[in-house]
Amino acid sequence: LALAKSLVAQRRTGEALPLLGRLVETAEAQFGVGNWRTGDVLLTYGSALAAQGRYAEARPVLRAAQTALDKNPAANQGLAARARAAVQRLPR
């Protein structure tokens, strides 16, 4: 995930997306769909999709991230707030 976040930060989103897709599958299998770790991966993946203008794909991913991160907002306030903001920034 750190590598994928680094690629996204460097605007190398195209390189990060395949890695993030695999990370989503791994996180869901290892931690479960509603876990905050999975939410973190989903947030990064959805944000990367949105950065490429793939809003229809990003919307459900970011909503899933928001749901996962809102389950324990005290522990994940920053991530949960970023997920909510990312959903709100998407074009309608």
Number of C-alpha atoms within 10 A of each C-alpha: 15 8 11 22 18 13 17 20 12 9 14 14 21 14 12 22 20 12 14 22 14 10 18 23 15 14 19 17 11 12 12 15 19 18 19 25 20 25 31 24 26 31 29 24 30 29 25 26 22 21 15 14 13 14 20 13 13 24 21 14 24 31 20 20 32 27 19 25 30 22 15 14 15 10 12 18 13 11 19 25 14 19 29 18 13 20 22 13 10 16 10 7
